[in-house]
Amino acid sequence: MAKRVGKAGKAKRVVKTETPRNNGIISFNFSEYEKWTYSIKCGKFNNHFKNFEQASRHFYFILSELFPYVSSNTEEVFNGRQDHCHILRKENEKFARQVINKLYGNDRLDETIELWELGKPTQEIRVIGSFVDRTFYPLFIDHHHLIYPSKKYNDPDYEKYSYKAQDIPNEYN
């Protein structure tokens, strides 16, 4: 014999579904431009590493320090009060677009999209990407501060580096 099921009644609580709001905090989308972590050489640009250890330190810094720092300083970033976070202009933007075109192809990024550089004081590592509202889409990493060259931040031996981010998974096999 089948069990008797009680009468369906009204729901005791109503759950509203809404699109989550980020309350002004910068969020990050890592899936749109899948090669953002790749190493590439393009003219005078080289974001290869010295070795696996340097690559590990850089990626750890980006995920554990740089992105949380940028996210917690949202208003300063968008108001231009964060020295190492800004829109790329003129020759620096042109240089970054050359790297992007080599990495993704010439038709992947619209020329009207503003490119941003995100960084943290005292560190040479910069992430280049674009914002749509308050979501940042990383396009590539400038590990050696080459889009805005600076003797203070550039590693003098970066041109010799050949360890690729794409080789990291091989370290575990």
C-alpha positions as CSV (number, residue, x, y, z in Angstrom):
1,M,0.0,0.0,0.0
2,A,1.3,3.5,-0.9
3,K,2.1,6.0,1.8
4,R,-0.3,8.9,2.2
5,V,1.3,12.2,1.3
6,G,0.1,15.3,3.1
7,K,-1.6,18.2,1.3
8,A,0.5,20.6,-0.5
9,G,0.4,23.9,1.4
10,K,1.8,27.3,1.0
11,A,5.6,27.7,1.1
12,K,6.7,28.8,4.6
13,R,9.5,31.0,3.2
14,V,9.9,32.7,-0.1
15,V,13.4,32.7,-1.6
16,K,14.1,35.5,-4.0
17,T,16.6,34.9,-6.7
18,E,18.6,37.8,-7.9
19,T,21.7,38.4,-9.8
20,P,24.4,38.7,-7.2
21,R,25.8,42.2,-6.8
22,N,29.4,42.8,-6.2
23,N,28.8,45.9,-4.1
24,G,31.3,47.9,-6.1
25,I,34.1,45.4,-5.6
26,I,36.1,44.5,-8.7
27,S,35.6,40.9,-9.8
28,F,37.7,38.9,-12.2
29,N,36.8,36.7,-15.1
30,F,39.4,34.2,-16.1
31,S,37.5,32.2,-18.7
32,E,37.0,34.7,-21.5
33,Y,40.7,35.0,-22.5
34,E,42.2,31.6,-21.8
35,K,45.8,32.4,-22.6
36,W,46.2,35.2,-20.1
37,T,48.8,33.2,-18.1
38,Y,50.8,32.2,-21.2
39,S,54.4,33.1,-21.8
40,I,55.2,34.9,-25.0
41,K,58.0,36.8,-26.7
42,C,56.9,39.7,-29.0
43,G,59.6,42.1,-30.1
44,K,61.2,43.5,-26.9
45,F,58.5,41.9,-24.8
46,N,59.3,38.7,-23.0
47,N,57.3,37.4,-20.0
48,H,59.0,34.1,-19.7
49,F,60.5,33.1,-16.4
50,K,64.0,32.3,-15.1
51,N,62.7,29.0,-13.7
52,F,59.8,27.1,-12.1
53,E,60.4,28.7,-8.7
54,Q,60.1,32.3,-10.2
55,A,57.0,31.3,-12.0
56,S,55.5,29.9,-8.8
57,R,56.3,33.0,-6.9
58,H,54.8,35.3,-9.5
59,F,51.5,33.4,-9.9
60,Y,51.2,33.1,-6.1
61,F,51.7,36.9,-5.8
62,I,49.1,37.6,-8.5
63,L,46.4,35.4,-6.9
64,S,47.1,36.0,-3.2
65,E,48.2,39.6,-3.2
66,L,47.7,41.6,-6.4
67,F,44.0,40.7,-7.2
68,P,42.9,41.1,-3.6
69,Y,44.7,44.4,-3.3
70,V,43.1,45.8,-6.5
71,S,39.7,44.5,-5.4
72,S,39.9,46.1,-2.0
73,N,40.9,49.5,-3.6
74,T,38.1,49.7,-6.2
75,E,37.3,53.4,-5.9
76,E,41.0,54.4,-6.0
77,V,41.5,52.3,-9.1
78,F,38.6,53.8,-11.0
79,N,39.3,57.4,-9.8
80,G,42.9,57.3,-10.9
81,R,44.3,57.5,-7.4
82,Q,46.0,54.1,-7.5
83,D,49.5,54.7,-9.0
84,H,50.0,51.3,-10.5
85,C,46.5,50.7,-11.8
86,H,45.6,52.8,-14.8
87,I,44.5,52.9,-18.4
88,L,47.2,52.3,-21.0
89,R,47.8,55.3,-23.3
90,K,49.6,56.0,-26.6
91,E,52.8,53.9,-27.2
92,N,52.2,51.7,-24.2
93,E,48.8,50.8,-25.4
94,K,50.1,50.1,-28.9
95,F,52.8,47.9,-27.5
96,A,50.3,46.0,-25.3
97,R,48.0,45.5,-28.3
98,Q,50.9,44.0,-30.3
99,V,51.4,41.4,-27.5
100,I,47.6,40.7,-27.4
101,N,47.4,40.3,-31.2
102,K,50.3,37.8,-31.2
103,L,48.8,35.9,-28.3
104,Y,45.2,35.8,-29.5
105,G,45.2,36.8,-33.1
106,N,44.3,40.2,-34.7
107,D,40.6,39.9,-34.5
108,R,40.1,38.9,-30.9
109,L,40.0,42.3,-29.2
110,D,38.1,45.3,-30.5
111,E,40.3,48.4,-30.9
112,T,37.8,50.5,-28.9
113,I,38.3,48.5,-25.7
114,E,40.4,50.4,-23.1
115,L,43.4,48.4,-21.8
116,W,44.3,48.6,-18.2
117,E,47.4,47.8,-16.2
118,L,46.9,46.5,-12.7
119,G,49.8,46.4,-10.3
120,K,50.8,46.8,-6.7
121,P,53.4,49.3,-5.3
122,T,57.0,47.9,-5.0
123,Q,56.3,44.9,-7.3
124,E,57.3,44.6,-10.9
125,I,54.5,42.3,-11.9
126,R,51.6,43.9,-13.9
127,V,48.5,42.3,-15.3
128,I,47.1,43.8,-18.5
129,G,43.4,43.5,-19.3
130,S,40.2,45.3,-19.7
131,F,37.2,46.2,-17.6
132,V,33.5,45.7,-18.4
133,D,31.7,47.5,-15.7
134,R,33.6,46.3,-12.6
135,T,34.7,42.9,-14.0
136,F,38.3,42.7,-15.0
137,Y,39.3,40.4,-17.9
138,P,43.0,39.6,-17.8
139,L,44.7,39.4,-21.2
140,F,48.3,38.8,-20.3
141,I,50.8,39.2,-17.6
142,D,53.8,41.6,-17.8
143,H,56.0,39.8,-15.4
144,H,59.0,42.1,-15.9
145,H,57.3,45.5,-16.2
146,L,58.1,45.9,-19.9
147,I,55.0,47.7,-21.1
148,Y,56.1,50.7,-19.0
149,P,59.9,50.0,-18.9
150,S,61.6,51.1,-15.7
151,K,65.2,50.5,-14.5
152,K,63.7,50.4,-11.0
153,Y,61.4,47.5,-11.8
154,N,62.9,45.7,-14.8
155,D,64.9,42.5,-14.2
156,P,68.2,43.1,-16.2
157,D,68.3,39.5,-17.4
158,Y,64.7,39.0,-18.5
159,E,65.7,38.7,-22.2
160,K,67.5,35.5,-21.4
161,Y,64.6,33.9,-19.7
162,S,63.0,30.9,-21.5
163,Y,60.9,29.0,-18.9
164,K,57.2,29.2,-20.0
165,A,54.2,29.3,-17.9
166,Q,52.8,26.6,-20.2
167,D,55.6,24.3,-18.9
168,I,54.4,24.4,-15.3
169,P,52.0,21.4,-15.5
170,N,55.0,19.3,-16.8
171,E,56.7,19.9,-13.4
172,Y,54.1,17.6,-11.8
173,N,54.3,14.7,-14.3
